[in-house]
Amino acid sequence: MDPVSFVDMVALEQAAKVILTDSGGVQKEAFFYGVPCITMRDETEWVETVESGANHLVGANRDRIQVAACQLIHKIRTDSPTPVYGTGKAATAILTHLLNHSFE
């Protein structure tokens, strides 16, 4: 497949059942979209995604990649990853706090 635009990439990631990547950015995007990720590297800068169970480090080993992909493709995801980056409602909480307190 030819390279795609960022918008098309986001659409593809959101529609994916599993994402296989070596990209740090794609790992984090997969986490935000709730799509299980297989990272074909030995380490990641996003260790919290691995600790939450949303990201699986398999290195460049073909067998480990295939096993992880098969397991995740056939797994019915019933749990949600731990919200390690918060719930996405910080701006609302801050605004509510500011509106309910006087600053004199």
N, CA, C and O atoms as a Tinker XYZ file with bonds, in Angstrom:
   416  protein
     1  N      0.847000   -1.173000    0.000000    73     2
     2  CA     0.000000    0.000000    0.000000    64     1     3
     3  C      0.890000    1.233000    0.000000    63     2     4     5
     4  O      1.926000    1.261000    0.664000    81     3
     5  N      0.490000    2.227000   -0.732000    73     3     6
     6  CA     1.242000    3.479000   -0.782000    64     5     7
     7  C      1.081000    4.236000    0.543000    63     6     8     9
     8  O      0.119000    4.008000    1.276000    81     7
     9  N      2.025000    5.136000    0.847000    73     7    10
    10  CA     1.883000    5.950000    2.054000    64     9    11
    11  C      0.559000    6.718000    2.031000    63    10    12    13
    12  O      0.039000    7.064000    0.970000    81    11
    13  N      0.030000    6.974000    3.227000    73    11    14
    14  CA    -1.250000    7.678000    3.355000    64    13    15
    15  C     -1.061000    8.960000    4.160000    63    14    16    17
    16  O     -0.064000    9.123000    4.863000    81    15
    17  N     -2.013000    9.850000    4.049000    73    15    18
    18  CA    -1.977000   11.096000    4.813000    64    17    19
    19  C     -2.210000   10.801000    6.298000    63    18    20    21
    20  O     -2.640000    9.709000    6.669000    81    19
    21  N     -1.919000   11.789000    7.128000    73    19    22
    22  CA    -2.138000   11.623000    8.567000    64    21    23
    23  C     -3.603000   11.312000    8.857000    63    22    24    25
    24  O     -3.900000   10.427000    9.660000    81    23
    25  N     -4.509000   12.024000    8.218000    73    23    26
    26  CA    -5.943000   11.812000    8.452000    64    25    27
    27  C     -6.341000   10.387000    8.065000    63    26    28    29
    28  O     -7.085000    9.730000    8.794000    81    27
    29  N     -5.849000    9.912000    6.926000    73    27    30
    30  CA    -6.147000    8.542000    6.508000    64    29    31
    31  C     -5.518000    7.532000    7.465000    63    30    32    33
    32  O     -6.117000    6.497000    7.760000    81    31
    33  N     -4.315000    7.831000    7.949000    73    31    34
    34  CA    -3.651000    6.930000    8.899000    64    33    35
    35  C     -4.451000    6.814000   10.188000    63    34    36    37
    36  O     -4.618000    5.718000   10.723000    81    35
    37  N     -4.939000    7.929000   10.681000    73    35    38
    38  CA    -5.764000    7.918000   11.890000    64    37    39
    39  C     -7.011000    7.066000   11.666000    63    38    40    41
    40  O     -7.385000    6.275000   12.532000    81    39
    41  N     -7.649000    7.221000   10.522000    73    39    42
    42  CA    -8.843000    6.425000   10.215000    64    41    43
    43  C     -8.509000    4.938000   10.167000    63    42    44    45
    44  O     -9.267000    4.114000   10.677000    81    43
    45  N     -7.389000    4.596000    9.563000    73    43    46
    46  CA    -6.964000    3.198000    9.511000    64    45    47
    47  C     -6.682000    2.653000   10.909000    63    46    48    49
    48  O     -7.083000    1.535000   11.234000    81    47
    49  N     -5.997000    3.435000   11.730000    73    47    50
    50  CA    -5.682000    2.999000   13.102000    64    49    51
    51  C     -6.955000    2.782000   13.907000    63    50    52    53
    52  O     -7.079000    1.781000   14.614000    81    51
    53  N     -7.897000    3.705000   13.807000    73    51    54
    54  CA    -9.132000    3.593000   14.585000    64    53    55
    55  C     -9.959000    2.385000   14.160000    63    54    56    57
    56  O    -10.680000    1.815000   14.979000    81    55
    57  N     -9.868000    1.989000   12.902000    73    55    58
    58  CA   -10.653000    0.867000   12.396000    64    57    59
    59  C     -9.940000   -0.476000   12.555000    63    58    60    61
    60  O    -10.537000   -1.524000   12.306000    81    59
    61  N     -8.688000   -0.458000   12.962000    73    59    62
    62  CA    -7.895000   -1.692000   13.048000    64    61    63
    63  C     -8.334000   -2.564000   14.217000    63    62    64    65
    64  O     -8.805000   -2.067000   15.241000    81    63
    65  N     -8.172000   -3.859000   14.046000    73    63    66
    66  CA    -8.402000   -4.796000   15.149000    64    65    67
    67  C     -7.128000   -4.924000   15.983000    63    66    68    69
    68  O     -7.189000   -5.072000   17.203000    81    67
    69  N     -5.975000   -4.866000   15.315000    73    67    70
    70  CA    -4.654000   -4.920000   15.947000    64    69    71
    71  C     -3.720000   -4.066000   15.099000    63    70    72    73
    72  O     -3.836000   -4.039000   13.874000    81    71
    73  N     -2.796000   -3.371000   15.754000    73    71    74
    74  CA    -1.794000   -2.586000   15.038000    64    73    75
    75  C     -0.425000   -3.186000   15.301000    63    74    76    77
    76  O     -0.064000   -3.440000   16.451000    81    75
    77  N      0.344000   -3.416000   14.234000    73    75    78
    78  CA     1.728000   -3.850000   14.338000    64    77    79
    79  C      2.595000   -2.681000   13.887000    63    78    80    81
    80  O      2.374000   -2.132000   12.808000    81    79
    81  N      3.583000   -2.291000   14.701000    73    79    82
    82  CA     4.371000   -1.109000   14.377000    64    81    83
    83  C      5.742000   -1.160000   15.029000    63    82    84    85
    84  O      5.996000   -1.951000   15.938000    81    83
    85  N      6.617000   -0.290000   14.536000    73    83    86
    86  CA     7.867000   -0.013000   15.241000    64    85    87
    87  C      7.929000    1.482000   15.556000    63    86    88    89
    88  O      8.958000    1.986000   16.006000    81    87
    89  N      6.827000    2.182000   15.319000    73    87    90
    90  CA     6.763000    3.626000   15.519000    64    89    91
    91  C      6.274000    3.977000   16.921000    63    90    92    93
    92  O      5.248000    3.471000   17.374000    81    91
    93  N      7.009000    4.839000   17.593000    73    91    94
    94  CA     6.591000    5.295000   18.919000    64    93    95
    95  C      5.274000    6.042000   18.875000    63    94    96    97
    96  O      4.418000    5.852000   19.740000    81    95
    97  N      5.107000    6.892000   17.870000    73    95    98
    98  CA     3.871000    7.653000   17.765000    64    97    99
    99  C      2.660000    6.772000   17.530000    63    98   100   101
   100  O      1.600000    7.002000   18.112000    81    99
   101  N      2.809000    5.775000   16.691000    73    99   102
   102  CA     1.694000    4.880000   16.395000    64   101   103
   103  C      1.334000    4.051000   17.621000    63   102   104   105
   104  O      0.161000    3.743000   17.833000    81   103
   105  N      2.323000    3.685000   18.430000    73   103   106
   106  CA     2.032000    2.949000   19.667000    64   105   107
   107  C      1.081000    3.745000   20.553000    63   106   108   109
   108  O      0.099000    3.213000   21.070000    81   107
   109  N      1.385000    5.010000   20.716000    73   107   110
   110  CA     0.575000    5.852000   21.586000    64   109   111
   111  C     -0.797000    6.104000   20.971000    63   110   112   113
   112  O     -1.800000    6.100000   21.685000    81   111
   113  N     -0.860000    6.322000   19.669000    73   111   114
   114  CA    -2.145000    6.504000   19.008000    64   113   115
   115  C     -3.010000    5.258000   19.173000    63   114   116   117
   116  O     -4.207000    5.368000   19.439000    81   115
   117  N     -2.421000    4.086000   19.019000    73   115   118
   118  CA    -3.169000    2.834000   19.210000    64   117   119
   119  C     -3.765000    2.790000   20.610000    63   118   120   121
   120  O     -4.919000    2.401000   20.788000    81   119
   121  N     -2.978000    3.188000   21.597000    73   119   122
   122  CA    -3.460000    3.206000   22.976000    64   121   123
   123  C     -4.675000    4.126000   23.109000    63   122   124   125
   124  O     -5.688000    3.740000   23.692000    81   123
   125  N     -4.572000    5.334000   22.573000    73   123   126
   126  CA    -5.671000    6.298000   22.664000    64   125   127
   127  C     -6.922000    5.810000   21.944000    63   126   128   129
   128  O     -8.035000    6.109000   22.377000    81   127
   129  N     -6.760000    5.067000   20.856000    73   127   130
   130  CA    -7.904000    4.567000   20.098000    64   129   131
   131  C     -8.430000    3.249000   20.659000    63   130   132   133
   132  O     -9.438000    2.731000   20.179000    81   131
   133  N     -7.757000    2.703000   21.671000    73   131   134
   134  CA    -8.209000    1.451000   22.272000    64   133   135
   135  C     -7.952000    0.236000   21.406000    63   134   136   137
   136  O     -8.641000   -0.777000   21.527000    81   135
   137  N     -6.953000    0.333000   20.524000    73   135   138
   138  CA    -6.617000   -0.773000   19.625000    64   137   139
   139  C     -5.360000   -1.462000   20.154000    63   138   140   141
   140  O     -4.343000   -0.798000   20.353000    81   139
   141  N     -5.404000   -2.770000   20.385000    73   139   142
   142  CA    -4.212000   -3.476000   20.847000    64   141   143
   143  C     -3.052000   -3.271000   19.873000    63   142   144   145
   144  O     -3.247000   -3.219000   18.659000    81   143
   145  N     -1.848000   -3.156000   20.423000    73   143   146
   146  CA    -0.677000   -2.851000   19.617000    64   145   147
   147  C      0.422000   -3.885000   19.854000    63   146   148   149
   148  O      0.677000   -4.293000   20.987000    81   147
   149  N      1.051000   -4.289000   18.787000    73   147   150
   150  CA     2.235000   -5.144000   18.848000    64   149   151
   151  C      3.390000   -4.280000   18.361000    63   150   152   153
   152  O      3.398000   -3.813000   17.222000    81   151
   153  N      4.362000   -4.075000   19.239000    73   151   154
   154  CA     5.500000   -3.236000   18.896000    64   153   155
   155  C      6.684000   -4.127000   18.563000    63   154   156   157
   156  O      7.149000   -4.910000   19.391000    81   155
   157  N      7.158000   -3.991000   17.344000    73   155   158
   158  CA     8.239000   -4.830000   16.845000    64   157   159
   159  C      9.580000   -4.169000   17.152000    63   158   160   161
   160  O     10.380000   -3.870000   16.265000    81   159
   161  N      9.785000   -3.959000   18.440000    73   159   162
   162  CA    11.029000   -3.404000   18.980000    64   161   163
   163  C     11.285000   -4.090000   20.313000    63   162   164   165
   164  O     10.392000   -4.733000   20.864000    81   163
   165  N     12.487000   -3.957000   20.828000    73   163   166
   166  CA    12.827000   -4.557000   22.116000    64   165   167
   167  C     12.522000   -3.650000   23.293000    63   166   168   169
   168  O     12.502000   -4.099000   24.439000    81   167
   169  N     12.284000   -2.375000   23.018000    73   167   170
   170  CA    11.975000   -1.433000   24.089000    64   169   171
   171  C     11.058000   -0.350000   23.538000    63   170   172   173
   172  O     10.901000   -0.194000   22.327000    81   171
   173  N     10.461000    0.388000   24.456000    73   171   174
   174  CA     9.568000    1.462000   24.047000    64   173   175
   175  C      9.704000    2.633000   25.005000    63   174   176   177
   176  O     10.012000    2.459000   26.184000    81   175
   177  N      9.472000    3.818000   24.483000    73   175   178
   178  CA     9.452000    5.004000   25.329000    64   177   179
   179  C      8.117000    5.124000   26.057000    63   178   180   181
   180  O      7.983000    5.944000   26.965000    81   179
   181  N      7.134000    4.320000   25.674000    73   179   182
   182  CA     5.796000    4.364000   26.265000    64   181   183
   183  C      5.569000    3.126000   27.130000    63   182   184   185
   184  O      4.649000    2.349000   26.876000    81   183
   185  N      6.404000    2.945000   28.147000    73   183   186
   186  CA     6.335000    1.747000   28.992000    64   185   187
   187  C      4.980000    1.592000   29.666000    63   186   188   189
   188  O      4.545000    0.475000   29.945000    81   187
   189  N      4.311000    2.713000   29.929000    73   187   190
   190  CA     3.007000    2.633000   30.580000    64   189   191
   191  C      1.976000    1.923000   29.699000    63   190   192   193
   192  O      1.032000    1.329000   30.219000    81   191
   193  N      2.139000    1.974000   28.385000    73   191   194
   194  CA     1.211000    1.264000   27.503000    64   193   195
   195  C      1.439000   -0.246000   27.580000    63   194   196   197
   196  O      0.503000   -1.032000   27.437000    81   195
   197  N      2.678000   -0.637000   27.804000    73   195   198
   198  CA     3.001000   -2.055000   27.988000    64   197   199
   199  C      2.487000   -2.520000   29.343000    63   198   200   201
   200  O      1.869000   -3.579000   29.451000    81   199
   201  N      2.746000   -1.722000   30.374000    73   199   202
   202  CA     2.307000   -2.071000   31.730000    64   201   203
   203  C      0.787000   -2.195000   31.820000    63   202   204   205
   204  O      0.275000   -2.982000   32.616000    81   203
   205  N      0.069000   -1.426000   31.014000    73   203   206
   206  CA    -1.397000   -1.475000   31.037000    64   205   207
   207  C     -1.940000   -2.679000   30.267000    63   206   208   209
   208  O     -3.125000   -2.999000   30.370000    81   207
   209  N     -1.080000   -3.345000   29.497000    73   207   210
   210  CA    -1.517000   -4.500000   28.712000    64   209   211
   211  C     -2.001000   -4.157000   27.316000    63   210   212   213
   212  O     -2.429000   -5.042000   26.575000    81   211
   213  N     -1.940000   -2.875000   26.943000    73   211   214
   214  CA    -2.428000   -2.452000   25.637000    64   213   215
   215  C     -1.380000   -2.610000   24.541000    63   214   216   217
   216  O     -1.722000   -2.648000   23.359000    81   215
   217  N     -0.121000   -2.702000   24.918000    73   215   218
   218  CA     0.992000   -2.743000   23.970000    64   217   219
   219  C      1.857000   -3.953000   24.299000    63   218   220   221
   220  O      2.147000   -4.213000   25.467000    81   219
   221  N      2.264000   -4.683000   23.286000    73   219   222
   222  CA     3.047000   -5.910000   23.481000    64   221   223
   223  C      4.371000   -5.787000   22.742000    63   222   224   225
   224  O      4.395000   -5.680000   21.516000    81   223
   225  N      5.462000   -5.801000   23.480000    73   223   226
   226  CA     6.797000   -5.745000   22.873000    64   225   227
   227  C      7.205000   -7.142000   22.442000    63   226   228   229
   228  O      7.225000   -8.063000   23.259000    81   227
   229  N      7.530000   -7.309000   21.165000    73   227   230
   230  CA     7.907000   -8.629000   20.669000    64   229   231
   231  C      9.257000   -8.639000   19.961000    63   230   232   233
   232  O      9.725000   -9.694000   19.534000    81   231
   233  N      9.882000   -7.478000   19.835000    73   231   234
   234  CA    11.156000   -7.424000   19.135000    64   233   235
   235  C     10.974000   -7.677000   17.648000    63   234   236   237
   236  O      9.881000   -7.516000   17.106000    81   235
   237  N     12.058000   -8.075000   16.998000    73   235   238
   238  CA    12.024000   -8.326000   15.554000    64   237   239
   239  C     11.958000   -9.818000   15.248000    63   238   240   241
   240  O     12.276000  -10.239000   14.136000    81   239
   241  N     11.549000  -10.612000   16.223000    73   239   242
   242  CA    11.485000  -12.058000   16.071000    64   241   243
   243  C     10.185000  -12.460000   15.372000    63   242   244   245
   244  O      9.093000  -12.238000   15.896000    81   243
   245  N     10.317000  -13.050000   14.189000    73   243   246
   246  CA     9.151000  -13.410000   13.382000    64   245   247
   247  C      8.164000  -14.286000   14.147000    63   246   248   249
   248  O      6.958000  -14.048000   14.086000    81   247
   249  N      8.650000  -15.286000   14.858000    73   247   250
   250  CA     7.755000  -16.187000   15.590000    64   249   251
   251  C      6.987000  -15.441000   16.674000    63   250   252   253
   252  O      5.783000  -15.645000   16.831000    81   251
   253  N      7.668000  -14.582000   17.419000    73   251   254
   254  CA     6.995000  -13.816000   18.479000    64   253   255
   255  C      5.958000  -12.854000   17.882000    63   254   256   257
   256  O      4.889000  -12.656000   18.460000    81   255
   257  N      6.270000  -12.273000   16.751000    73   255   258
   258  CA     5.317000  -11.372000   16.081000    64   257   259
   259  C      4.070000  -12.152000   15.666000    63   258   260   261
   260  O      2.947000  -11.713000   15.914000    81   259
   261  N      4.273000  -13.310000   15.035000    73   259   262
   262  CA     3.140000  -14.109000   14.572000    64   261   263
   263  C      2.276000  -14.603000   15.719000    63   262   264   265
   264  O      1.049000  -14.552000   15.635000    81   263
   265  N      2.898000  -15.080000   16.790000    73   263   266
   266  CA     2.142000  -15.578000   17.943000    64   265   267
   267  C      1.320000  -14.452000   18.558000    63   266   268   269
   268  O      0.129000  -14.623000   18.820000    81   267
   269  N      1.948000  -13.303000   18.788000    73   267   270
   270  CA     1.236000  -12.169000   19.396000    64   269   271
   271  C      0.089000  -11.713000   18.499000    63   270   272   273
   272  O     -1.008000  -11.443000   18.989000    81   271
   273  N      0.328000  -11.624000   17.195000    73   271   274
   274  CA    -0.722000  -11.181000   16.271000    64   273   275
   275  C     -1.894000  -12.153000   16.280000    63   274   276   277
   276  O     -3.048000  -11.729000   16.343000    81   275
   277  N     -1.613000  -13.438000   16.217000    73   275   278
   278  CA    -2.693000  -14.435000   16.237000    64   277   279
   279  C     -3.490000  -14.363000   17.532000    63   278   280   281
   280  O     -4.718000  -14.436000   17.512000    81   279
   281  N     -2.802000  -14.221000   18.649000    73   279   282
   282  CA    -3.497000  -14.141000   19.940000    64   281   283
   283  C     -4.403000  -12.915000   20.000000    63   282   284   285
   284  O     -5.552000  -13.013000   20.431000    81   283
   285  N     -3.898000  -11.774000   19.573000    73   283   286
   286  CA    -4.688000  -10.550000   19.667000    64   285   287
   287  C     -5.803000  -10.485000   18.631000    63   286   288   289
   288  O     -6.871000   -9.936000   18.904000    81   287
   289  N     -5.570000  -11.032000   17.463000    73   287   290
   290  CA    -6.611000  -11.020000   16.431000    64   289   291
   291  C     -7.803000  -11.863000   16.869000    63   290   292   293
   292  O     -8.949000  -11.511000   16.588000    81   291
   293  N     -7.543000  -12.961000   17.546000    73   291   294
   294  CA    -8.614000  -13.873000   17.940000    64   293   295
   295  C     -9.181000  -13.585000   19.325000    63   294   296   297
   296  O    -10.149000  -14.216000   19.750000    81   295
   297  N     -8.587000  -12.648000   20.011000    73   295   298
   298  CA    -9.060000  -12.310000   21.360000    64   297   299
   299  C    -10.201000  -11.299000   21.243000    63   298   300   301
   300  O    -10.094000  -10.305000   20.524000    81   299
   301  N    -11.270000  -11.561000   21.944000    73   299   302
   302  CA   -12.358000  -10.602000   22.015000    64   301   303
   303  C    -12.052000   -9.679000   23.178000    63   302   304   305
   304  O    -11.991000  -10.107000   24.331000    81   303
   305  N    -11.862000   -8.424000   22.866000    73   303   306
   306  CA   -11.468000   -7.455000   23.885000    64   305   307
   307  C    -12.693000   -7.003000   24.661000    63   306   308   309
   308  O    -13.585000   -6.355000   24.114000    81   307
   309  N    -12.727000   -7.349000   25.931000    73   307   310
   310  CA   -13.848000   -6.959000   26.784000    64   309   311
   311  C    -13.422000   -5.949000   27.832000    63   310   312   313
   312  O    -14.265000   -5.304000   28.454000    81   311
   313  N    -12.121000   -5.808000   28.033000    73   311   314
   314  CA   -11.632000   -4.866000   29.027000    64   313   315
   315  C    -11.099000   -3.619000   28.333000    63   314   316   317
   316  O    -10.772000   -3.639000   27.147000    81   315
   317  N    -11.022000   -2.558000   29.081000    73   315   318
   318  CA   -10.447000   -1.324000   28.554000    64   317   319
   319  C     -9.089000   -1.126000   29.194000    63   318   320   321
   320  O     -8.897000   -1.467000   30.361000    81   319
   321  N     -8.134000   -0.575000   28.437000    73   319   322
   322  CA    -6.840000   -0.303000   29.052000    64   321   323
   323  C     -6.986000    0.664000   30.219000    63   322   324   325
   324  O     -7.878000    1.512000   30.228000    81   323
   325  N     -6.114000    0.530000   31.189000    73   323   326
   326  CA    -6.103000    1.450000   32.311000    64   325   327
   327  C     -5.872000    2.858000   31.784000    63   326   328   329
   328  O     -4.969000    3.072000   30.976000    81   327
   329  N     -6.678000    3.829000   32.231000    73   327   330
   330  CA    -6.510000    5.191000   31.706000    64   329   331
   331  C     -5.283000    5.875000   32.306000    63   330   332   333
   332  O     -5.406000    6.764000   33.149000    81   331
   333  N     -4.108000    5.454000   31.865000    73   331   334
   334  CA    -2.860000    5.961000   32.453000    64   333   335
   335  C     -2.604000    7.426000   32.143000    63   334   336   337
   336  O     -1.776000    8.060000   32.798000    81   335
   337  N     -3.296000    7.970000   31.161000    73   335   338
   338  CA    -3.124000    9.380000   30.808000    64   337   339
   339  C     -4.313000   10.213000   31.258000    63   338   340   341
   340  O     -4.472000   11.349000   30.811000    81   339
   341  N     -5.143000    9.675000   32.127000    73   339   342
   342  CA    -6.319000   10.389000   32.598000    64   341   343
   343  C     -7.540000    9.998000   31.792000    63   342   344   345
   344  O     -7.494000    9.099000   30.953000    81   343
   345  N     -8.634000   10.694000   32.065000    73   343   346
   346  CA    -9.908000   10.358000   31.433000    64   345   347
   347  C    -10.262000   11.278000   30.276000    63   346   348   349
   348  O    -11.253000   11.044000   29.585000    81   347
   349  N     -9.466000   12.322000   30.054000    73   347   350
   350  CA    -9.769000   13.273000   28.996000    64   349   351
   351  C    -10.709000   14.372000   29.430000    63   350   352   353
   352  O    -11.218000   15.125000   28.600000    81   351
   353  N    -10.944000   14.470000   30.726000    73   351   354
   354  CA   -11.888000   15.464000   31.234000    64   353   355
   355  C    -11.223000   16.542000   32.075000    63   354   356   357
   356  O    -11.903000   17.226000   32.839000    81   355
   357  N     -9.917000   16.711000   31.954000    73   355   358
   358  CA    -9.185000   17.684000   32.764000    64   357   359
   359  C     -9.642000   19.111000   32.484000    63   358   360   361
   360  O     -9.813000   19.894000   33.418000    81   359
   361  N     -9.840000   19.463000   31.225000    73   359   362
   362  CA   -10.233000   20.837000   30.885000    64   361   363
   363  C    -11.574000   21.184000   31.521000    63   362   364   365
   364  O    -11.750000   22.293000   32.025000    81   363
   365  N    -12.509000   20.261000   31.502000    73   363   366
   366  CA   -13.821000   20.496000   32.118000    64   365   367
   367  C    -13.679000   20.692000   33.622000    63   366   368   369
   368  O    -14.305000   21.586000   34.191000    81   367
   369  N    -12.865000   19.867000   34.267000    73   367   370
   370  CA   -12.663000   19.987000   35.710000    64   369   371
   371  C    -12.007000   21.317000   36.070000    63   370   372   373
   372  O    -12.384000   21.945000   37.059000    81   371
   373  N    -11.038000   21.745000   35.284000    73   371   374
   374  CA   -10.352000   23.020000   35.545000    64   373   375
   375  C    -11.318000   24.180000   35.360000    63   374   376   377
   376  O    -11.359000   25.090000   36.189000    81   375
   377  N    -12.087000   24.158000   34.293000    73   375   378
   378  CA   -13.044000   25.231000   34.034000    64   377   379
   379  C    -14.099000   25.292000   35.133000    63   378   380   381
   380  O    -14.442000   26.377000   35.601000    81   379
   381  N    -14.612000   24.149000   35.544000    73   379   382
   382  CA   -15.593000   24.105000   36.625000    64   381   383
   383  C    -15.012000   24.696000   37.900000    63   382   384   385
   384  O    -15.674000   25.475000   38.586000    81   383
   385  N    -13.792000   24.332000   38.214000    73   383   386
   386  CA   -13.127000   24.857000   39.407000    64   385   387
   387  C    -12.984000   26.374000   39.319000    63   386   388   389
   388  O    -13.285000   27.087000   40.276000    81   387
   389  N    -12.527000   26.860000   38.179000    73   387   390
   390  CA   -12.340000   28.302000   38.013000    64   389   391
   391  C    -13.658000   29.065000   38.107000    63   390   392   393
   392  O    -13.701000   30.147000   38.692000    81   391
   393  N    -14.715000   28.527000   37.550000    73   391   394
   394  CA   -16.007000   29.190000   37.576000    64   393   395
   395  C    -16.653000   29.189000   38.961000    63   394   396   397
   396  O    -17.468000   30.056000   39.275000    81   395
   397  N    -16.286000   28.221000   39.772000    73   395   398
   398  CA   -16.887000   28.094000   41.113000    64   397   399
   399  C    -16.069000   28.742000   42.217000    63   398   400   401
   400  O    -16.452000   28.656000   43.384000    81   399
   401  N    -14.974000   29.377000   41.896000    73   399   402
   402  CA   -14.130000   30.029000   42.906000    64   401   403
   403  C    -13.868000   31.481000   42.517000    63   402   404   405
   404  O    -13.581000   31.802000   41.364000    81   403
   405  N    -13.976000   32.328000   43.504000    73   403   406
   406  CA   -13.657000   33.730000   43.215000    64   405   407
   407  C    -12.180000   33.978000   43.505000    63   406   408   409
   408  O    -11.616000   33.416000   44.444000    81   407
   409  N    -11.581000   34.803000   42.709000    73   407   410
   410  CA   -10.157000   35.118000   42.856000    64   409   411
   411  C    -10.034000   36.620000   43.029000    63   410   412   413
   412  O    -10.016000   37.374000   42.056000    81   411
   413  N     -9.949000   37.048000   44.291000    73   411   414
   414  CA    -9.846000   38.487000   44.573000    64   413   415
   415  C     -8.513000   38.803000   45.167000    63   414   416
   416  O     -8.232000   39.961000   45.475000    81   415
